[in-house]
Amino acid sequence: LKPPLPNPRHISVIVPEGAPHYGGHSLAKSLASHGISVTVINDAAVFAITARVNKVLLPAHSVLANGGLIAPSGCRNVALAAKERSVPVVAVTGLYKLCPLWPHEGQDTLNDLLNPGDLLEYDEARGGGDGGVLSDVEILNPLHDYIVPDLIKLYVTNVGGFQPSFVYRLLGEYYHNDDRENFE
């Protein structure tokens, strides 16, 4: 998003904060240092603000063989809000993030769980030790979200833009069959 030259066109970027690690704050600081107008919003405000958005850009951890996207936690909510408001979702990735795996067993097998202590202190989760309200609550802190291909309009890579349905063909071009068999 860095403008190569002074651009007469004004763009404004809205960045969710990305709790609990707050990666959105560092992104906003980086964009603002290049003269781009940035607004940081709470993650819970994504659905409300999506009505004012023209395009959603998502980062990619990996792109699966079916065109699905593994992205940082919280991105699925952003993609669902964009679908509800008919806002196109564009995933930005490099071809080295193509993965010949298929999401056969659902999101749980594609994700890593982080320490729930980042979200809630241990004593709070136990309910203060007296069997309080949260004593029977399971707290999950996923690292990534799986986003189905239907929610992605376009993948922008280092060699061009592709629809999610074309990812399987890209895998055929960039992976030898012997390499793909090693993943199964």
BAKEKE-284976 format. One record per residue (C-alpha): residue number from 1; residue in one letter; chain; y, x, z. Coordinates in pm, whole numbers, plus 50000, padded with zeros to 5 digits. Layout:
! residues N
{NUM; "A"; "A"; {Y; X; Z}}
...
This chain:
! residues 184
{1; "L"; "A"; {50000; 50000; 50000}}
{2; "K"; "A"; {50229; 50298; 49989}}
{3; "P"; "A"; {50488; 50242; 49715}}
{4; "P"; "A"; {50492; 50544; 49478}}
{5; "L"; "A"; {50859; 50497; 49392}}
{6; "P"; "A"; {51137; 50285; 49534}}
{7; "N"; "A"; {51020; 49936; 49454}}
{8; "P"; "A"; {51269; 49655; 49386}}
{9; "R"; "A"; {50998; 49408; 49488}}
{10; "H"; "A"; {50989; 49336; 49860}}
{11; "I"; "A"; {50648; 49309; 50022}}
{12; "S"; "A"; {50575; 49211; 50376}}
{13; "V"; "A"; {50243; 49283; 50548}}
{14; "I"; "A"; {50096; 49082; 50834}}
{15; "V"; "A"; {49842; 49277; 51040}}
{16; "P"; "A"; {49613; 49129; 51307}}
{17; "E"; "A"; {49606; 49355; 51614}}
{18; "G"; "A"; {49227; 49407; 51600}}
{19; "A"; "A"; {49143; 49368; 51969}}
{20; "P"; "A"; {48984; 49518; 52174}}
{21; "H"; "A"; {49043; 49856; 52007}}
{22; "Y"; "A"; {49379; 49757; 51852}}
{23; "G"; "A"; {49335; 49937; 51521}}
{24; "G"; "A"; {49594; 49703; 51372}}
{25; "H"; "A"; {49868; 49871; 51575}}
{26; "S"; "A"; {49802; 50211; 51420}}
{27; "L"; "A"; {49784; 50055; 51072}}
{28; "A"; "A"; {50116; 49879; 51129}}
{29; "K"; "A"; {50277; 50202; 51247}}
{30; "S"; "A"; {50150; 50387; 50940}}
{31; "L"; "A"; {50278; 50119; 50699}}
{32; "A"; "A"; {50615; 50098; 50875}}
{33; "S"; "A"; {50659; 50475; 50846}}
{34; "H"; "A"; {50652; 50428; 50466}}
{35; "G"; "A"; {50923; 50162; 50472}}
{36; "I"; "A"; {50695; 49858; 50443}}
{37; "S"; "A"; {50792; 49550; 50642}}
{38; "V"; "A"; {50510; 49484; 50893}}
{39; "T"; "A"; {50443; 49207; 51144}}
{40; "V"; "A"; {50164; 49249; 51400}}
{41; "I"; "A"; {50005; 48923; 51516}}
{42; "N"; "A"; {49751; 48832; 51780}}
{43; "D"; "A"; {49398; 48790; 51642}}
{44; "A"; "A"; {49395; 48427; 51754}}
{45; "A"; "A"; {49698; 48350; 51531}}
{46; "V"; "A"; {49520; 48445; 51206}}
{47; "F"; "A"; {49436; 48090; 51103}}
{48; "A"; "A"; {49788; 47963; 51168}}
{49; "I"; "A"; {49958; 48245; 50977}}
{50; "T"; "A"; {49721; 48233; 50678}}
{51; "A"; "A"; {49927; 47948; 50528}}
{52; "R"; "A"; {50210; 48201; 50469}}
{53; "V"; "A"; {49988; 48464; 50307}}
{54; "N"; "A"; {49940; 48531; 49933}}
{55; "K"; "A"; {49647; 48771; 49956}}
{56; "V"; "A"; {49410; 48908; 50222}}
{57; "L"; "A"; {49302; 49273; 50207}}
{58; "L"; "A"; {48995; 49376; 50407}}
{59; "P"; "A"; {48849; 49721; 50470}}
{60; "A"; "A"; {48480; 49785; 50408}}
{61; "H"; "A"; {48230; 49963; 50625}}
{62; "S"; "A"; {47969; 49902; 50355}}
{63; "V"; "A"; {47898; 49670; 50062}}
{64; "L"; "A"; {47546; 49526; 50045}}
{65; "A"; "A"; {47336; 49470; 49733}}
{66; "N"; "A"; {47405; 49095; 49728}}
{67; "G"; "A"; {47782; 49154; 49727}}
{68; "G"; "A"; {47818; 49086; 50099}}
{69; "L"; "A"; {48060; 49292; 50303}}
{70; "I"; "A"; {48013; 49471; 50634}}
{71; "A"; "A"; {48363; 49497; 50781}}
{72; "P"; "A"; {48518; 49558; 51123}}
{73; "S"; "A"; {48469; 49289; 51381}}
{74; "G"; "A"; {48711; 48999; 51336}}
{75; "C"; "A"; {48728; 49023; 50957}}
{76; "R"; "A"; {48491; 48729; 50912}}
{77; "N"; "A"; {48736; 48502; 51093}}
{78; "V"; "A"; {49013; 48624; 50864}}
{79; "A"; "A"; {48797; 48557; 50554}}
{80; "L"; "A"; {48706; 48208; 50676}}
{81; "A"; "A"; {49072; 48126; 50743}}
{82; "A"; "A"; {49162; 48252; 50395}}
{83; "K"; "A"; {48894; 48034; 50237}}
{84; "E"; "A"; {49026; 47728; 50420}}
{85; "R"; "A"; {49377; 47798; 50288}}
{86; "S"; "A"; {49255; 47902; 49936}}
{87; "V"; "A"; {49390; 48254; 49976}}
{88; "P"; "A"; {49202; 48521; 49776}}
{89; "V"; "A"; {49022; 48790; 49979}}
{90; "V"; "A"; {49016; 49139; 49829}}
{91; "A"; "A"; {48796; 49407; 49985}}
{92; "V"; "A"; {48908; 49765; 49939}}
{93; "T"; "A"; {48626; 50020; 49926}}
{94; "G"; "A"; {48495; 50332; 49761}}
{95; "L"; "A"; {48175; 50338; 49558}}
{96; "Y"; "A"; {48017; 50569; 49816}}
{97; "K"; "A"; {48005; 50266; 50049}}
{98; "L"; "A"; {47763; 50076; 49824}}
{99; "C"; "A"; {47440; 50011; 50009}}
{100; "P"; "A"; {47116; 49902; 49839}}
{101; "L"; "A"; {47012; 49690; 50141}}
{102; "W"; "A"; {46995; 49311; 50140}}
{103; "P"; "A"; {47093; 49096; 50442}}
{104; "H"; "A"; {46745; 48949; 50488}}
{105; "E"; "A"; {46739; 48892; 50860}}
{106; "G"; "A"; {47094; 48782; 50929}}
{107; "Q"; "A"; {47393; 48943; 51089}}
{108; "D"; "A"; {47216; 49071; 51402}}
{109; "T"; "A"; {47016; 49334; 51215}}
{110; "L"; "A"; {47327; 49464; 51037}}
{111; "N"; "A"; {47537; 49514; 51347}}
{112; "D"; "A"; {47583; 49746; 51640}}
{113; "L"; "A"; {47683; 49611; 51978}}
{114; "L"; "A"; {47942; 49799; 52180}}
{115; "N"; "A"; {47985; 49809; 52554}}
{116; "P"; "A"; {48107; 49467; 52678}}
{117; "G"; "A"; {48307; 49654; 52942}}
{118; "D"; "A"; {48574; 49701; 52674}}
{119; "L"; "A"; {48630; 49325; 52686}}
{120; "L"; "A"; {48576; 49240; 53050}}
{121; "E"; "A"; {48536; 49443; 53367}}
{122; "Y"; "A"; {48191; 49437; 53526}}
{123; "D"; "A"; {48308; 49266; 53846}}
{124; "E"; "A"; {48484; 48995; 53643}}
{125; "A"; "A"; {48171; 48938; 53434}}
{126; "R"; "A"; {47958; 48901; 53748}}
{127; "G"; "A"; {48202; 48646; 53881}}
{128; "G"; "A"; {48322; 48871; 54159}}
{129; "G"; "A"; {47969; 48919; 54292}}
{130; "D"; "A"; {47949; 48565; 54429}}
{131; "G"; "A"; {47770; 48406; 54133}}
{132; "G"; "A"; {48093; 48268; 53988}}
{133; "V"; "A"; {48160; 48094; 53659}}
{134; "L"; "A"; {48082; 48394; 53437}}
{135; "S"; "A"; {47763; 48503; 53613}}
{136; "D"; "A"; {47538; 48335; 53353}}
{137; "V"; "A"; {47750; 48423; 53047}}
{138; "E"; "A"; {47624; 48678; 52795}}
{139; "I"; "A"; {47911; 48887; 52659}}
{140; "L"; "A"; {47871; 49046; 52315}}
{141; "N"; "A"; {48104; 49302; 52161}}
{142; "P"; "A"; {47999; 49350; 51795}}
{143; "L"; "A"; {48124; 49648; 51600}}
{144; "H"; "A"; {48105; 49483; 51255}}
{145; "D"; "A"; {48100; 49142; 51087}}
{146; "Y"; "A"; {47888; 49040; 50791}}
{147; "I"; "A"; {48094; 48849; 50534}}
{148; "V"; "A"; {47900; 48652; 50275}}
{149; "P"; "A"; {47982; 48718; 49906}}
{150; "D"; "A"; {48122; 48367; 49862}}
{151; "L"; "A"; {48419; 48459; 50081}}
{152; "I"; "A"; {48513; 48768; 49876}}
{153; "K"; "A"; {48706; 48724; 49553}}
{154; "L"; "A"; {48721; 49089; 49440}}
{155; "Y"; "A"; {48616; 49439; 49539}}
{156; "V"; "A"; {48872; 49705; 49451}}
{157; "T"; "A"; {48707; 50047; 49429}}
{158; "N"; "A"; {48804; 50395; 49319}}
{159; "V"; "A"; {48691; 50310; 48962}}
{160; "G"; "A"; {48823; 49954; 48928}}
{161; "G"; "A"; {48784; 49597; 49044}}
{162; "F"; "A"; {48453; 49410; 49056}}
{163; "Q"; "A"; {48335; 49065; 49157}}
{164; "P"; "A"; {48070; 49044; 49431}}
{165; "S"; "A"; {47810; 48927; 49178}}
{166; "F"; "A"; {47851; 49257; 48989}}
{167; "V"; "A"; {47767; 49479; 49289}}
{168; "Y"; "A"; {47396; 49466; 49212}}
{169; "R"; "A"; {47465; 49607; 48866}}
{170; "L"; "A"; {47679; 49884; 49014}}
{171; "L"; "A"; {47388; 49979; 49238}}
{172; "G"; "A"; {47171; 50010; 48926}}
{173; "E"; "A"; {47425; 50246; 48772}}
{174; "Y"; "A"; {47487; 50463; 49078}}
{175; "Y"; "A"; {47144; 50470; 49246}}
{176; "H"; "A"; {46819; 50581; 49086}}
{177; "N"; "A"; {46523; 50347; 49145}}
{178; "D"; "A"; {46351; 50615; 49355}}
{179; "D"; "A"; {46654; 50630; 49582}}
{180; "R"; "A"; {46657; 50254; 49633}}
{181; "E"; "A"; {46287; 50249; 49725}}
{182; "N"; "A"; {46359; 50483; 50017}}
{183; "F"; "A"; {46573; 50211; 50179}}
{184; "E"; "A"; {46295; 49949; 50177}}
